[in-house]
Amino acid sequence: MANKLSKKYDITIFTIYAKGELEKELNSNITLKSLYPVSYQELSTFEQKVKIPLKILLEKNKIYKNNINKNYEAEIAFLEGPITRLFSCKNENTKKIAWIHNDIGQVFGTGLKAKIKKILDKNTYKKFKNLVFVSKENLNNFKKIYPNLSNKKQVIYNYIDREKIIQKSNKEQQLPFKKEEINFLTVARLVPQKAIDRIIEVHSKLIKEGFMHYFYVIGDGPERINLEQKIKEQKVEKTFILLGQKENPYPYIKYSDYFCLLSQFEGYGMVIEEAKILNKYIILTNTAAREAVKNYTKSKIVENTDEGIYEGLKELIQNYKDYKNLTVENTNYNNENVLKEIEELIGE
């Protein structure tokens, strides 16, 4: 999206951490700045991983003044959490826009910590002129939690570069899939929201009951060590494989048998649109992501429980030939409308 907009706008991307896997794909006319010169994965201690977000919260005005406070016509906080709190710092000369990708009611869980963050975020979002949501359900859930916020709110779906996805999916890649077996794939950050630990338990149960299949996960994140331990405990090291981060996940999506997004909660799930473009059969839990498969017949929505996922995966394994032969969908994706909405938002 930034690459497309950079033909018309002077764009700076500001990140908390550096060395993102997509940095090299940015157009050369985009300025990239990072608060810390390391990636999140390079932070060596738990203390560092807690300390940095806390520092941003407590010293946000100082950080903003030293790193961001320039002559920007618009400042867009593109992810919930620390970056949104940082971009909320007062600046009368710029238009403040916040993008909200997730169900804000579930992002922080429950308990005292969640209550504190709810209050903090209310004060944070009040400072933005526009709030943009990636799905209608996210917008509705936000209104239930913060019914009195007067910001202008709208839904803009994710920008998807269809041609680029198809092109990258056709690149040669050595894949780990077993041709004689059924291969499930998910692409997800390894965080509690994505509920990979739940999938490991369901996978293990299915294997023990004789429903042979392989499950692959592309992605990395803070839960990796815990997930590796759980895989060992369930004794499924040979059939449940964490592949780590992949620069080009699209050949994996293209050649898998089923694509999954079995999260506890979702905003919209951009990766679902990518899987649709590659004509995959998609299974997902009943979250806001169901909006993405509303008119896509090659999909199954299952109950958001261990049992629901178990029954859904088992059916796909048992009836693999039937699902494999389903008609290919027409997955045209209109990016021009998305770009037009963003340009109108910036230019108001």
N, C-alpha and C positions, 0 to 999 in steps of 0.2 A: 504494500500500500504506500509506504514511504517512497519507494522508487518511482511509482506512478505519479505521486503528488510532487515529487522533486522537479518534474518538468515545468511546473507552474510556480512552485513555492521554494523559498530558501529554507531548508529544513536542517535542524540540529536534533539528533537523538541523544538523550541523556539517560544513562543507566547507572544503577548503583554498583553493579559488578561488571567487569570487563570480560573479554574472551568468549562472548556468546558464539554458538556454532554458526549463526547466520551473518556474523559481521562481514565476512568476505563477500557476501551477496549484495551488500548495499552499493548503490551508485556512488561514483567517486565525488559527485557534487554534494553529497550529504555529509555534514559534520557529525562526528561521533565523539561523545565525551562520557567518561565514567568517573564516578566518585572514588572507587577503589580500582587499582590496576590489576586485580586478580579475579579469577572466576569464583563463584560460590563454592565449587568443588575443591578449590585450593585452600579454603579456610581450614586450618588444621585442628581447631578445637571447638567444642560445643560453646565455650565461653565467647569465642569470636562471633559465632553464628547468632547468639543472643544479643551480644553487646552492640553490634552494628545497627540493627533495627531500633534498639533502645536509644542509641546515640542520635539517630535520625529524628526520633520522636522528641527528644529533649533539646536538641540543638538545631532544629529544622530551620529556624530563621537565619541563623549564622551560616548554615550550609547553603541555604537558598541564596543568600546575599553574595556569597563567595563564588558560587558555581553556576547559578541560573539567571539571576536578576539582570537581564540584558534587555535590549529593545525588541522583544518578540511581540508581534501582534496577537498571537495566540499561544497558550501553553496547554498541552494536552497530557493529562495523567492517564496513561494507557493501561494501568493495572491497579487493582485494589491493593490497599496496604500501605507500606512505607512511602512508595513513590507518590501516591495520592496525597498523603499527609504533607509531604515535602512541597508539592506543587500548590498546595492550598495557601501558602504564605502570601500575605497581602501584596498586591501590586496593581495600582489603579490604571496602569498603562497597558495592561494585557488582558485578553479575554481568557477566562479560565474554563476549561472543559475537562470533565472526567469520564472515562470509559469504564463500564462495569460489565465484566464478563461472567460473573458467577451469581448464584443465588445468595445474596448478601445475608440472608437469614441463617444460612448454614456454614458460611465460610469459617467462622470462628468457634463453632461448636456451642457448648452450653456451659453453665457455671459462672463463677464470678468474673473470670477473665473475659468471657464473652460479653457480659453486661458492661464491663468497663470499656471494651472496644466499641460496643454499640453506641455508647455516649460520645466517645472520642470521634467516631466516624460521623455521627450526626453533626457535630460541630465542624468537622472537616468538609463534608459535602455541602454545607450551607454556604461555603465560600466560593463555590463554582457556579458560574452562570448557567452552564448547560451540563446535563447528565445524559450520557448515551448508553443504551443497553443493547446487548447482542441478541436478545430474544424478548418476546412479549411477556413470557412468564417471569423473566427476571425483573422486568419493569413492574409488573403487578405485585410481585413479592416485595420489592423495594418500597412500593407505596404503602403496603400493609405495615411495614416496620417503621417507616418515616412518613406518616400521612400528612404532616404539616409543612414539609419542605417545599418552598415555592419555586425552586429551580425549574427551568424549562427542560422537559424530559422527552426523549424520543428513542425509537428503536432503529438502529442501522445494522444490518446483517454484516457478517465478516466478509472482507475482501478475499476472494479466492482466485488465484491465477491458474485457470483450468489448463491452458496450453502448456504452461511450464510444468505442471504436475504430470501431465501425460508424457511430456518430453523426458522428464527425469525418471519416470517409471520405466522407460524403455532402455535406460542405460544398463550395461552389463554389470552384474553384481553376483558374487558368489553367495548363494543363499543356503541356509542350514536346513530347509524344510525336507521332510521325509516324503518322497513321492508316493510311497505305498500307504501312507497314513494320512489322517485328517489333521490339518494344521490350523490352529487358531492364533490370531495375532491381535495384540493391542498396542497402541502407541500412547504413552502416558507418562507424565512426570511421576516419580516415585515419592508420592506424598499420601497421607492418610485419606484424603478426599477420593483418590482413585481406587481405594479398597483392593489393592493387589493381594493383600494377605487373605482376604476373603476368597479370591479366585483360586489361590493356592490350595486352600482347604477343600473347595469344591472339586478342583482338578484331582486332588489326591483321592477323594471319595470315588470319583468316576473311574479312575485307574484301578483301584482296588476291586471295584465291581465288574471289571472286565471291559469297560468302554474305552478302548485304546484311542489315544489322540495325543498330540503335542501342543503345548501352549507356549508362545513366545511373547516377550515384552520388550519393546523398544522404548528407551527412556532412562533417565537417571534422576537422582534426587536423594534427599536426606534419609529416606526409608530403606535404602538399598541394603545396608548391613542387616537390618532386622528381617528383611525379606529373604536374604540369602540363608539366614539362620532357620527361618521357617521352612524353606525348601528342604534343608537338610533334615529337620525334625520330621517332616512328612515323607522323607525318603523318595522324593520325586526329582532328584537332580538331573536324571537323564531325560525327563519328559517336560519339565517346566524350566524354561531357559530365559534368563535375563540377558538380553543382548547388549544392553547399555545404549548410550546415545549414538545415533546414526546420522551422519551428515545428509544422507539421501535415503529416507525410509520408504520411498514410493515403490521401488521394486519389491520390497518385502510385502507391502500392502497388496500390490498387484497379483503376486503369486501365492498368497495365503489362500486358504479355503474359506475361512470366515474372518470377518473383522469384528472386534468387540470393543465396546466402551461400557464397562460394568461398574461405574463409579457410584459412590454414595450420593453425590449430588453433582450437577453440571450447570453451566450457564447455557451453552448452546452446543458446544463441541465442534469446533472447526474441523477437526480431523474426520468427523463423520462426513462432512461435505467432500473432503478429499477422497475418502473411501467410496463415496457415491460416484464421483467422477471416474474412478477406476472400476466401476460396476461391480463392487463387492457385495456379498450378502452380509448384512450388518445385524448384530445382536447387541441390544443395549438395555440397561436398567431403566425403570420408569422414573426419569428425572426430566428437567426442562429440556434436555437434549432430544426428547421425542418430537419436538417441534421441527427438528432437522429432517425427520423421516416421514413427515405427515403424508406426503403423496408419493412415497418411495416404497413400492410393494416388496422389494427384496430386503425386508427387514423384520425383525422380531423384537418386541418390547416385552421384557420379563419383569416380574415382581422384584422390587428392590430388596431382596432378602437372600440369604444363603440358599434356601429351598427353591426360590424362584430362578436363580442362576443355575442351580443344579438341574432342574427340570428342563430349562431352556437349552443348555448345552447338550444334555442327554438326547433330547429330541433331534437336534441338529446332527449329532453323531449317528443316531439310529436311522435317520432318513436322509443321509448325505446325498444319495443319488438324485432324489427328488428335488432337493434344494439347489443342487449343482446345476440342474438343467432349467432353472427358471429363466424367463425371458430377460434379455439385457435391457436396462432402463435407458431412457433419454435423459442425460444429466447436463443439459445446458445450464450455465450459471451466468447470470447477468451482472457483471462487474460494473458496467457503465452507470447503472442506477446507484450502486453503492458509492462510487467516486463522486457522482453528482451531488448526492446527499451530504457527503463530507465537505465538498467545496462550498455548498450552500451554508453549512454549519459554520465553517471558518469565516466565510465572507459576510455573515449577517451584520 
